[in-house]
Amino acid sequence: MGLLDIFRKKTGKRNINLLPEEEGESVFTRRDFIIALLIPVGTVVFLGVVLFFLLLFGTQASLKHSDLAKKIQQKQTEWGKYSEVASGITEIKTNITTYQDVLTKNKNVRSIFDVIRSDIPITLTLSKIDLSEKGEVLVEGTAPKAVDVYQYLQVLKNKTENYTFVVLKTITYNGADSTYKFGLTFSVKPAGNAKNK
């Protein structure tokens, strides 16, 4: 050892082990055993935590799904209460649209109906009015007496300025409600051409 060796820093570490060799080996063996045991146990614990959270989230999702299904069922029940009314309103809107389309396409329809309406006796109940593009009309309905039907027929025949080709097609007695069912046809002129007397 020289003089310079005193001033040199020692960089290497020394292993000072005061334990006997057998005891030192048993410490390393226990440490290796504990590490080998902790790895699978840690893995099982980690997988258990992951499984727990998956089950927790699955249960929450199931609860949300059942709650949503209940709300949907409740809304369907509420809608069921109004569906009949809604379908009735839809049908009315469709009928109004159809009526407006017919009036737009056939400007004379309204005036023809005005002429027909003005001459219907109060005792008759009309169940059907068919109107062709040419102004040909089929009227069906009921009356309490046969004389009411014949009077209506005579009114139409007498108003030649409004009606032509007036024909009584059918008249039958209905014993169930004691009325006369009738059907007649005629041609009508629009209100601008027709005259109401």
C-alpha positions, 0 to 999 in steps of 0.5 A: 500500500502506497502513500497514494492508496491512502488518499484514494476513495474506495468505490466498491462496496463490501458485503459485510454479512455477520450471519453465519452462512446457513442462516443467511441461506435460510433468510434468502430461501424464506424471502424467495418462498414469500415472493413466490407465494405473494405473486399468485396471492396478489394475482388472485386478489387483483382478479377478485377486485376486478370481478367484484367491480364487474359484478357491481357494474353489471348489477347497476346496469341491470337495475338501470335496464329494469328501471328503463323497462318499467318507464317504457311500460308506464309510457306505453300504458299512458299512450294506450289511454290516448291512442284511441283519441289520437287515431280518431283525430288522425282520421278526422285530419285525413278526412278534412285534408281529403275534403279540402283537396276535393274542394280545391280540385272541384270548385263546383262541389261546394255549390252543388252541395249547397243546392242539394242541402237547401232542398232536403226536407227536415224529415229525411235523414241522408246516409249517403251522397255520391257525387260524380264529376259530371254532377250526377248524384246518388242520395240514400237515406231514411224517412219516417213516412213514404210520403216524405220521400215522394214529396222530396222527389216531387220537389226535385222534379219541379226544380228543373232549373236545378235538377235534371234526370230525377229518378227514384231507384228504391224505396223499402219499408224497414220494420225494425225501426219503422222507417222507409229506406230510399235511394234516388239519382239526379243531376244537379247544376252548380249554385252559380248556374242553379237557382234556389226558389 
